[in-house]
Amino acid sequence: MAVPGLAQEKAAVKPGFSMPTGKPVRILVFRPDVKVGSQSAGGVVTPNAEWTANARKNLADALVAAKPGGASEVVFMTDLEGENATLLNEYRSLFKGVATTVLQHRLFKGDRLPTKVTGFEYTLGPGVAKLGELGGGDYGLFVVTNDAYGDSGRKALQIFGLLMAGATGFGGMVSSGVHAGYAGLIDLKTGDLVWLNADLKMGGDVREIDGASKRVSQLLEEFPGGTSGGVHFLPTTK
Amino acid sequence: MNKLLLGLAFAGLAAPPLSAKWKLLPETMPVAVAKSAMKVMPGQGWNSWSFRPGKKSELWSYDGPVLNQIEFIGGVVDGEPFAKERNKKDKPLPKFNSKMLPTDIAQAYEQTQRIVTRSPDFTIDSMEPVTFAAHPGVKFTFHFTRPDEELTRKGEARGAIIGGKLYMITYTAAALHYFDAHLAQAQAIMDSAKVD
């Protein structure tokens, strides 16, 4: 059930950025950070390894097929070992920190940092070029999804809540689970964040091939230079 | 749940009240911090948060607190903790004692942060005597990760006991890029500290 106030997705492009044209663009995709589990009536989430593995593969396949931004080539980062694997994990965590910061201070209206004119002056730093060298790419795409599907107890609670609301006027809406995600694009030469898209209420059952494809198209909405709307500039705020 | 709560949930941070706001600091005018006798010169680019982590502390950030922050701790007296108690009964925070040696301050800070951040690996990397706010004090550096996060954070702290009260300034940031990016500015703020 969609809730209008919560159903909006938010995306932002770094002001002035557009995907280069006239030369091949290679996007390096980092293994999606995927969590899938079940949610009990009480809201407790239990991770499910099989669902997570299926979702990770489905999302990875769908990302390559999507060719975001009309990229001439979309490649996956090869499996790294040792220090390089540690470095990638550190940068993945830093990306999540940067994405969280943009969500909090740019996409959430009440929590602006006065010193940030556009709310989009963020970078992973030039050191991220090392990942570009290891994987070969002009831009790096990070994807994070978090899904929790309601178990039978939670679904029963949902129905009970709706019945109560219908019969008595009392009873709250119980959400069907958690389906959140975000994706961000990094310039692998400068480390600058050039695009971010986040949504709390994503569609598409990532455990299924078709659902993962739907999820990826939502994650890539308003991707700069993409076919689903092209470069989109949200109004900057102060 | 709104975008803020989503962001904080991803970051593993406690949610401040929605009324909390960030304010611009003057660049060249000394400001009192942590509602204490300590004053510092902010310099360019720092934002002050109306949400205070504790009664005797104040938080500033350059890029957002997930990426970097400066915390001021001002005027802590005998028997008070270094931070706000989270679970006083089961995990009480170490208490300040005005007879503490500089090394004791660093150790108490480490014990406090291990509880407050739930960090399993908070480590002090170096420690040396310095002059802080014109008084003999301590400088120490540290690093840590939060649970369920692989982002290493680094920090530098300076503090002194002045008139029987503890005054400290700590700078903490993501080790990749962000720590080095604003370390010199954070050190300038620490160098500017005065306690009247």
Interface residues (C-beta under 8 A of the other chain):
Chain A: L6 K10 N89 E90 Y91 R92 S93 L94 K96 G97 V98 A99 T100 T101 L103 Q104 H105 L107 F108 G110 D111 R112 L113 P114 T115 K116 Y122 T123 L124 G125 P126 G127 V144 A180 G191 A198 L200
Chain B: M1 N2 K3 L4 L6 G7 L8 F10 A11 L18 A20 K21 W22 K23 L24 G45 W46 N47 S61 Y62 D63 G64 V66 L67 E149 E150 L151 T152 A174 A175 L176 H177 Y178 A181
